[in-house]
Amino acid sequence: MSRKSLLLFLFVCFLGGIGTFLGSILGNAFGKTGLYTGAIIGGVLGVAVATKLAVRRQILGPKRYWLATVGGVLGLLLAAIIATNNMSSPVVPLASILLIGFGAVVGAGARHGKSIDR
């Protein structure tokens, strides 16, 4: 894994996780459905902000912005499924956040499988 891929992974995991957390807090005011909906919306916004910042910091190439964003969102959806089915342990929902960053890195590299900064 290259340095830029690692930085993208960390950016998306951190901001996607923060977005998910804040969205779930805001959505909780609307009940259990609001909590899950808020978490997804917050996570999607967090992924979009993280990939946009990665482009601005030249970690991610501009042509790979949408690929990384879609990959991160798909990772977020998979993480949400895993986290909601394993709420009995706090470790699994926290570890599932890693899927968000993994999805972004895989999505960014999906175009040609080479460097993500082009």
C-alpha contacts under 8 A as a table, 3 or more apart, distances in Angstrom:
res1	aa1	res2	aa2	distance
1	M	5	S	6.16
1	M	6	L	6.61
2	S	5	S	5.18
2	S	6	L	6.29
3	R	6	L	5.12
3	R	7	L	6.23
4	K	7	L	5.00
4	K	8	L	6.09
4	K	59	I	5.38
4	K	60	L	7.36
4	K	116	I	7.38
4	K	117	D	7.61
5	S	8	L	5.07
5	S	9	F	6.07
5	S	59	I	7.80
5	S	105	V	6.18
5	S	116	I	6.98
6	L	9	F	4.98
6	L	10	L	6.21
7	L	10	L	5.11
7	L	11	F	6.03
7	L	59	I	7.22
8	L	11	F	5.08
8	L	12	V	6.08
8	L	51	T	7.47
8	L	54	A	6.49
8	L	59	I	6.76
8	L	60	L	7.33
8	L	101	G	7.20
8	L	104	A	7.55
8	L	105	V	6.75
9	F	12	V	5.42
9	F	13	C	6.03
9	F	101	G	4.33
9	F	102	F	6.27
9	F	104	A	6.92
9	F	105	V	6.17
10	L	13	C	5.14
10	L	14	F	5.94
10	L	101	G	6.63
11	F	14	F	5.35
11	F	15	L	6.04
11	F	50	A	5.67
11	F	51	T	7.71
11	F	54	A	7.47
11	F	101	G	7.59
12	V	15	L	5.37
12	V	16	G	5.39
12	V	17	G	7.90
12	V	46	G	7.41
12	V	47	V	5.62
12	V	50	A	5.21
12	V	51	T	6.82
12	V	72	G	7.31
12	V	100	I	6.64
12	V	101	G	4.99
12	V	104	A	7.13
13	C	16	G	5.26
13	C	17	G	5.77
13	C	97	I	6.07
13	C	98	L	5.94
13	C	99	L	7.90
13	C	100	I	5.78
13	C	101	G	4.75
14	F	17	G	5.20
14	F	18	I	6.13
15	L	18	I	4.99
15	L	19	G	5.94
15	L	43	G	7.94
15	L	46	G	4.96
15	L	47	V	6.47
15	L	49	V	7.47
15	L	50	A	5.90
16	G	19	G	5.08
16	G	20	T	6.07
16	G	42	G	7.66
16	G	43	G	4.86
16	G	44	V	7.03
16	G	45	L	7.48
16	G	46	G	4.25
16	G	47	V	4.88
16	G	50	A	7.31
16	G	76	L	7.92
16	G	97	I	7.74
16	G	100	I	6.99
17	G	20	T	5.06
17	G	21	F	6.11
17	G	43	G	6.54
17	G	46	G	7.36
17	G	97	I	6.19
18	I	21	F	5.07
18	I	22	L	6.11
18	I	43	G	7.50
18	I	46	G	7.01
19	G	22	L	5.24
19	G	23	G	5.85
19	G	39	A	7.27
19	G	42	G	4.35
19	G	43	G	4.61
19	G	44	V	7.53
19	G	45	L	6.56
19	G	46	G	4.68
19	G	47	V	7.94
20	T	23	G	5.14
20	T	24	S	6.07
20	T	38	G	7.45
20	T	39	A	4.37
20	T	40	I	6.28
20	T	41	I	7.40
20	T	42	G	4.75
20	T	43	G	4.13
20	T	44	V	7.88
20	T	46	G	7.32
21	F	24	S	5.26
21	F	25	I	6.36
21	F	39	A	6.34
21	F	42	G	7.44
21	F	43	G	7.83
22	L	25	I	5.10
22	L	26	L	6.28
22	L	39	A	7.22
22	L	42	G	6.59
23	G	26	L	5.19
23	G	27	G	5.90
23	G	35	L	7.43
23	G	37	T	7.95
23	G	38	G	4.32
23	G	39	A	4.43
23	G	40	I	7.25
23	G	41	I	6.55
23	G	42	G	4.34
23	G	43	G	7.18
24	S	27	G	4.97
24	S	28	N	5.87
24	S	34	G	7.55
24	S	35	L	4.61
24	S	36	Y	6.29
24	S	37	T	7.45
24	S	38	G	4.80
24	S	39	A	4.17
24	S	40	I	7.93
24	S	42	G	7.40
25	I	28	N	5.25
25	I	29	A	7.47
25	I	35	L	6.79
25	I	38	G	7.56
25	I	39	A	7.84
26	L	29	A	6.08
26	L	35	L	7.33
26	L	38	G	6.53
27	G	30	F	5.60
27	G	31	G	7.19
27	G	33	T	7.95
27	G	34	G	4.39
27	G	35	L	4.28
27	G	36	Y	7.21
27	G	37	T	6.72
27	G	38	G	4.44
27	G	39	A	7.16
28	N	31	G	5.19
28	N	32	K	6.29
28	N	33	T	7.96
28	N	34	G	5.54
28	N	35	L	4.25
28	N	38	G	7.58
29	A	34	G	7.08
29	A	35	L	7.55
30	F	33	T	7.16
30	F	34	G	4.79
30	F	35	L	7.02
31	G	34	G	5.18
31	G	35	L	6.25
32	K	35	L	5.01
32	K	36	Y	6.61
33	T	36	Y	5.37
33	T	37	T	6.11
34	G	37	T	4.97
34	G	38	G	5.67
35	L	38	G	5.20
35	L	39	A	6.11
36	Y	39	A	5.06
36	Y	40	I	6.31
37	T	40	I	5.24
37	T	41	I	6.18
38	G	41	I	5.13
38	G	42	G	5.85
39	A	42	G	5.14
39	A	43	G	5.91
40	I	43	G	5.05
40	I	44	V	6.12
40	I	76	L	7.68
40	I	77	L	7.62
40	I	80	A	7.72
41	I	44	V	5.19
41	I	45	L	6.25
42	G	45	L	5.12
42	G	46	G	6.05
43	G	46	G	4.90
43	G	47	V	6.14
43	G	73	V	7.81
43	G	76	L	6.95
44	V	47	V	5.14
44	V	48	A	6.21
44	V	73	V	5.93
44	V	76	L	7.55
45	L	48	A	5.10
45	L	49	V	6.11
46	G	49	V	5.17
46	G	50	A	6.03
47	V	50	A	5.07
47	V	51	T	6.16
47	V	69	T	6.28
47	V	72	G	6.15
47	V	73	V	6.75
47	V	100	I	7.93
48	A	51	T	5.34
48	A	52	K	6.11
48	A	69	T	5.85
49	V	52	K	5.09
49	V	53	L	6.09
50	A	53	L	5.15
50	A	54	A	6.14
51	T	54	A	4.88
51	T	55	V	6.28
51	T	60	L	7.51
51	T	65	Y	6.24
51	T	68	A	6.75
51	T	69	T	6.21
52	K	55	V	5.14
52	K	56	R	6.32
52	K	65	Y	6.97
53	L	56	R	4.96
53	L	57	R	6.05
54	A	57	R	5.13
54	A	58	Q	6.06
54	A	59	I	4.97
54	A	60	L	5.32
55	V	58	Q	4.95
55	V	59	I	5.86
55	V	60	L	4.70
55	V	61	G	5.87
55	V	62	P	5.81
55	V	65	Y	6.94
56	R	59	I	7.63
57	R	60	L	7.68
58	Q	61	G	6.49
58	Q	117	D	6.87
59	I	116	I	7.66
59	I	117	D	5.96
60	L	64	R	6.65
60	L	65	Y	7.00
60	L	108	A	7.91
60	L	116	I	5.59
60	L	117	D	4.48
60	L	118	R	7.19
61	G	64	R	5.39
61	G	65	Y	6.79
61	G	116	I	6.10
61	G	117	D	4.00
61	G	118	R	4.42
62	P	65	Y	5.34
62	P	117	D	7.82
62	P	118	R	7.17
63	K	66	W	7.34
63	K	118	R	6.82
64	R	67	L	5.17
64	R	68	A	6.02
64	R	108	A	5.37
64	R	109	G	7.98
64	R	111	R	7.80
64	R	116	I	6.97
64	R	117	D	7.79
64	R	118	R	7.34
65	Y	68	A	5.33
65	Y	69	T	6.08
65	Y	108	A	7.27
66	W	69	T	4.94
66	W	70	V	5.97
67	L	70	V	5.30
67	L	71	G	6.06
67	L	104	A	7.53
67	L	107	G	4.96
67	L	108	A	5.16
67	L	110	A	7.47
67	L	111	R	7.83
68	A	71	G	5.04
68	A	72	G	5.99
68	A	103	G	7.41
68	A	104	A	4.33
68	A	105	V	6.34
68	A	106	V	7.40
68	A	107	G	4.63
68	A	108	A	4.31
68	A	109	G	7.99
69	T	72	G	5.07
69	T	73	V	6.14
69	T	104	A	6.13
69	T	107	G	7.51
70	V	73	V	5.08
70	V	74	L	6.14
70	V	104	A	7.21
70	V	107	G	6.84
71	G	74	L	5.14
71	G	75	G	6.13
71	G	100	I	7.82
71	G	103	G	4.43
71	G	104	A	4.50
71	G	105	V	7.38
71	G	106	V	6.62
71	G	107	G	4.37
71	G	108	A	7.34
72	G	75	G	4.95
72	G	76	L	6.06
72	G	99	L	7.90
72	G	100	I	4.89
72	G	101	G	6.10
72	G	102	F	7.26
72	G	103	G	4.57
72	G	104	A	4.03
72	G	105	V	7.76
72	G	107	G	7.28
73	V	76	L	4.83
73	V	77	L	6.24
73	V	100	I	6.86
73	V	103	G	7.42
73	V	104	A	7.72
74	L	77	L	5.11
74	L	78	L	6.30
74	L	100	I	7.50
74	L	103	G	6.52
75	G	78	L	5.11
75	G	79	A	6.01
75	G	99	L	5.02
75	G	100	I	4.30
75	G	101	G	7.29
75	G	102	F	6.96
75	G	103	G	4.66
75	G	104	A	7.37
76	L	79	A	4.93
76	L	80	A	6.04
76	L	97	I	7.31
76	L	99	L	6.67
76	L	100	I	4.85
76	L	103	G	7.89
77	L	80	A	5.01
77	L	81	I	6.34
78	L	81	I	5.20
78	L	82	I	6.30
78	L	99	L	7.34
79	A	82	I	5.14
79	A	83	A	5.88
79	A	93	P	7.50
79	A	96	S	4.86
79	A	97	I	6.20
79	A	99	L	5.99
79	A	100	I	6.98
80	A	83	A	5.07
80	A	84	T	5.98
80	A	93	P	7.99
80	A	96	S	7.71
81	I	84	T	5.46
81	I	85	N	6.32
82	I	85	N	5.35
82	I	86	N	6.29
82	I	92	V	7.70
82	I	93	P	7.12
82	I	96	S	6.87
83	A	86	N	5.21
83	A	87	M	6.12
83	A	92	V	6.31
83	A	93	P	4.25
83	A	94	L	7.87
83	A	96	S	6.49
84	T	87	M	5.65
84	T	93	P	7.53
86	N	89	S	6.31
86	N	92	V	6.44
86	N	93	P	6.93
87	M	90	P	6.60
87	M	92	V	7.62
87	M	93	P	6.85
89	S	92	V	6.13
89	S	93	P	7.54
90	P	93	P	5.85
90	P	94	L	6.46
91	V	94	L	5.29
91	V	95	A	5.98
92	V	95	A	5.03
92	V	96	S	5.98
93	P	96	S	5.11
93	P	97	I	6.95
94	L	97	I	5.63
94	L	98	L	7.94
95	A	98	L	5.74
95	A	99	L	7.92
96	S	99	L	5.47
96	S	100	I	7.63
97	I	100	I	5.52
97	I	101	G	7.39
98	L	101	G	5.49
98	L	102	F	6.23
99	L	102	F	4.88
99	L	103	G	5.92
100	I	103	G	5.24
100	I	104	A	6.43
101	G	104	A	5.09
101	G	105	V	6.27
102	F	105	V	5.22
102	F	106	V	6.10
103	G	106	V	5.15
103	G	107	G	5.87
104	A	107	G	5.01
104	A	108	A	5.99
105	V	108	A	5.12
105	V	109	G	6.19
106	V	109	G	5.19
106	V	110	A	5.97
107	G	110	A	5.08
107	G	111	R	7.74
108	A	111	R	6.89
108	A	116	I	5.88
109	G	112	H	6.35
109	G	113	G	4.68
109	G	114	K	6.22
109	G	115	S	6.95
109	G	116	I	5.76
110	A	113	G	5.41
115	S	118	R	6.60
